[in-house]
């Protein structure tokens, strides 16, 4: 079944709704479907930094769990929110504070519902999604060919965060490393995590995080067609937040 893979959302609910509609998904009587029986896929980082993280959780829960026309894999921000909801001691920064602010404005019933929806999404999600028929892997920060089929601690760290950084920006953000020269597989890898101004295509991998939260675009890549669709961000443009990898 064909897939429409959507990049990092980070609470950009309005852009997500617009993109889903452009892709041909229709809502009728509270449920979504596609006339061509396509499915959506999400590369993670649903929340944090943006204006409507909780509405994104509700919509993705509807698509994945209720309507079962989408797949979701977690990103590093998803993992942090999950650990927060478990009661672990996590630093509420780097965007998590915006999601928690939204959450704390809810009444207890709505809090319970959002938490249940997100925990259900996360608990049933694979670390990455491998579609053998389409020969594609959907992974938040990427994956190397020899890791496909594995779920070790090392693989989880790579899938959520990418290669371990060697240096950091002054604000504490890691300087991202391009792992794609080391991917030598026949399997297409679609990922996000590192905001780029245009799709970064390298060694049968495509980075589709076009930094919607930083004012660029929200992108979807259609498989097997390998066509791309975008909608413009409604957020302020922050050029300093983008990594400039060179395309092949």
C-alpha positions as CSV (number, residue, x, y, z in Angstrom):
1,X,0.0,0.0,0.0
2,X,1.4,3.4,-1.0
3,X,2.6,5.8,1.8
4,X,2.7,9.5,2.3
5,X,5.5,10.2,4.7
6,X,5.3,13.5,6.7
7,X,8.3,15.2,8.3
8,X,8.7,16.7,11.8
9,X,5.6,18.5,12.9
10,X,6.5,20.1,16.2
11,X,3.1,21.3,17.1
12,X,2.3,22.9,13.7
13,X,-1.3,21.7,13.6
14,X,-2.7,24.0,11.0
15,X,0.1,23.1,8.5
16,X,-0.5,19.4,9.2
17,X,-4.2,19.7,8.4
18,X,-3.5,21.6,5.2
19,X,-0.9,19.1,4.0
20,X,-3.1,16.1,4.8
21,X,-5.9,17.6,2.8
22,X,-3.6,18.4,-0.2
23,X,-2.5,14.7,-0.1
24,X,-6.1,13.7,-0.7
25,X,-7.2,12.5,2.8
26,X,-10.8,13.2,3.5
27,X,-12.6,13.5,6.9
28,X,-16.2,12.3,7.0
29,X,-18.3,11.7,10.1
30,X,-15.2,12.2,12.2
31,X,-13.1,9.6,10.4
32,X,-10.3,9.9,7.8
33,X,-9.9,7.9,4.6
34,X,-8.2,8.2,1.2
35,X,-10.0,7.3,-2.1
36,X,-6.9,5.5,-3.3
37,X,-6.4,3.6,0.0
38,X,-3.1,5.3,0.7
39,X,-1.7,5.5,4.2
40,X,0.1,8.2,6.1
41,X,3.4,7.8,8.0
42,X,5.0,10.2,10.5
43,X,8.7,10.4,11.2
44,X,8.2,11.5,14.8
45,X,8.6,14.8,16.8
46,X,4.9,15.5,16.8
47,X,5.2,18.0,19.6
48,X,7.3,20.8,21.2
49,X,8.1,24.4,20.2
50,X,4.9,24.8,18.1
51,X,1.6,26.4,19.0
52,X,-0.7,23.3,19.1
53,X,1.2,20.2,20.1
54,X,-1.8,18.6,21.9
55,X,-4.0,19.0,18.8
56,X,-1.4,17.2,16.8
57,X,-1.3,14.4,19.3
58,X,-5.1,14.1,19.0
59,X,-5.1,14.1,15.2
60,X,-2.3,11.6,14.9
61,X,-3.9,9.3,17.5
62,X,-7.1,9.5,15.4
63,X,-5.3,8.6,12.2
64,X,-3.1,5.8,13.7
65,X,-5.1,4.2,16.4
66,X,-8.7,4.9,15.6
67,X,-8.9,5.1,11.8
68,X,-5.8,2.9,11.3
69,X,-4.7,4.6,8.1
70,X,-1.3,5.8,9.4
71,X,1.9,4.6,11.0
72,X,4.0,6.5,13.5
73,X,7.5,6.2,14.7
74,X,8.8,8.2,17.6
75,X,11.4,11.0,17.6
76,X,13.6,12.2,20.3
77,X,11.1,14.8,21.4
78,X,8.4,12.1,21.6
79,X,10.7,10.0,23.7
80,X,11.3,12.9,26.1
81,X,7.6,13.6,26.5
82,X,7.0,9.9,27.1
83,X,9.6,9.9,29.9
84,X,8.0,13.0,31.3
85,X,4.6,11.4,31.4
86,X,6.2,8.3,33.1
87,X,7.3,10.7,35.9
88,X,11.0,10.5,35.1
89,X,13.2,13.4,35.9
90,X,13.7,15.2,32.5
91,X,14.8,18.7,31.7
92,X,11.8,20.7,30.6
93,X,13.6,22.7,27.9
94,X,14.4,22.6,24.2
95,X,10.7,22.9,23.4
96,X,9.2,20.5,25.9
97,X,8.2,23.5,28.0
98,X,5.7,24.6,25.4
99,X,4.0,21.3,25.3
100,X,3.9,21.1,29.1
101,X,2.5,24.6,29.3
102,X,-0.4,23.6,27.0
103,X,-0.9,20.4,29.0
104,X,-1.1,22.2,32.3
105,X,-3.8,24.5,31.1
106,X,-6.2,21.6,30.7
107,X,-8.7,20.3,33.2
108,X,-7.8,16.9,34.7
109,X,-10.2,14.9,32.4
110,X,-8.6,16.4,29.3
111,X,-5.1,15.9,30.8
112,X,-5.9,12.2,31.4
113,X,-7.2,11.8,27.8
114,X,-4.2,13.5,26.1
115,X,-1.7,11.5,28.3
116,X,-3.6,8.2,27.5
117,X,-3.6,9.0,23.7
118,X,0.1,9.8,23.6
119,X,1.2,6.9,25.7
120,X,-0.9,4.6,23.6
121,X,0.7,6.0,20.4
122,X,4.2,5.6,21.8
123,X,3.8,2.2,23.3
124,X,2.4,0.6,20.2
125,X,4.9,2.4,17.9
126,X,7.8,0.5,16.3
127,X,11.3,2.0,16.8
128,X,11.3,2.5,13.0
129,X,8.9,1.3,10.3
130,X,10.3,-1.1,7.6
131,X,8.0,-1.8,4.7
132,X,9.5,-4.7,2.8
133,X,7.0,-4.4,-0.1
134,X,7.9,-0.8,-0.8
135,X,11.6,-1.4,0.3
136,X,11.6,1.7,2.5
137,X,12.4,2.4,6.2
138,X,10.9,5.4,8.0
139,X,13.1,6.4,10.9
140,X,13.2,9.6,12.9
141,X,16.9,10.5,12.7
142,X,18.0,7.9,10.2
143,X,19.3,4.3,10.2
144,X,22.2,2.5,8.6
145,X,21.6,-0.5,6.4
146,X,23.2,-3.0,8.8
147,X,20.9,-1.8,11.6
148,X,17.7,-2.6,9.8
149,X,16.0,-5.4,11.7
150,X,17.8,-4.6,15.0
151,X,16.5,-2.8,18.1
152,X,19.5,-2.7,20.4
153,X,20.2,0.3,22.7
154,X,22.8,1.5,20.2
155,X,20.4,1.3,17.3
156,X,17.7,3.1,19.4
157,X,20.1,6.0,20.2
158,X,21.0,6.3,16.5
159,X,17.4,6.1,15.3
160,X,16.2,8.8,17.8
161,X,19.3,11.1,17.8
162,X,21.5,10.2,14.9
163,X,25.3,9.9,15.3
164,X,26.7,11.0,18.7
165,X,27.7,14.7,18.2
166,X,31.2,15.9,18.6
167,X,30.4,19.5,19.2
168,X,27.6,21.8,20.3
169,X,26.1,25.1,19.4
170,X,26.3,27.9,22.1
171,X,22.7,27.3,23.1
172,X,23.4,23.6,23.8
173,X,22.0,22.2,20.5
174,X,24.2,19.5,19.0
175,X,26.0,20.1,15.7
176,X,24.4,17.4,13.5
177,X,26.6,14.9,11.7
178,X,25.8,13.7,8.1
179,X,25.6,9.9,8.5
180,X,24.3,9.3,4.9
181,X,27.7,8.7,3.3
182,X,27.9,5.5,5.4
183,X,24.5,4.2,4.2
184,X,25.1,1.7,1.3
185,X,21.9,-0.2,1.2
186,X,19.3,-0.8,-1.5
187,X,16.6,0.2,1.0
188,X,15.3,3.8,0.8
189,X,15.5,5.6,4.2
190,X,13.1,8.5,4.8
191,X,13.9,10.5,7.9
192,X,13.8,13.9,9.6
193,X,15.3,15.3,12.8
194,X,17.8,17.7,11.2
195,X,16.0,20.8,9.7
196,X,17.1,21.5,6.1
197,X,15.8,24.2,3.8
198,X,15.2,21.7,0.9
199,X,15.0,17.9,0.9
200,X,18.5,16.4,1.4
201,X,18.9,13.4,-0.9
202,X,22.0,11.3,-0.4
203,X,22.8,7.6,-1.0
204,X,19.2,6.4,-1.2
205,X,18.1,8.5,1.8
206,X,15.9,11.5,2.0
207,X,15.7,14.0,4.9
208,X,12.2,15.5,4.8
209,X,12.4,17.7,7.8
210,X,12.1,21.1,6.2
211,X,11.8,22.9,9.5
212,X,8.2,23.9,9.5
213,X,8.5,25.0,13.1
214,X,11.4,27.3,12.1
215,X,9.3,29.0,9.3
216,X,10.1,27.0,6.2
217,X,7.8,24.2,5.1
218,X,6.1,21.0,6.2
219,X,6.8,18.2,3.7
220,X,5.4,14.9,2.6
221,X,7.2,12.3,0.4
222,X,5.0,9.9,-1.5
223,X,6.2,6.3,-1.9
224,X,6.7,4.5,-4.2
225,X,6.3,7.6,-6.5
226,X,9.1,9.5,-4.7
227,X,7.2,12.7,-5.4
228,X,7.2,15.5,-2.8
229,X,4.5,17.9,-1.6
230,X,4.9,20.9,0.8
231,X,2.9,23.5,2.5
232,X,4.3,26.8,3.8
233,X,4.9,27.3,7.5
234,X,2.9,29.9,9.4
235,X,5.8,30.3,11.9
236,X,8.5,33.0,11.9
237,X,11.5,32.2,9.8
238,X,14.7,31.3,11.8
239,X,17.5,30.8,9.2
240,X,20.1,30.0,11.9
241,X,18.2,26.8,12.8
242,X,18.9,25.0,9.5
243,X,21.8,22.6,8.6
244,X,23.3,23.0,5.2
245,X,24.2,19.6,3.9
246,X,25.0,19.4,0.2
247,X,22.9,17.3,-2.0
248,X,24.4,14.6,-4.3
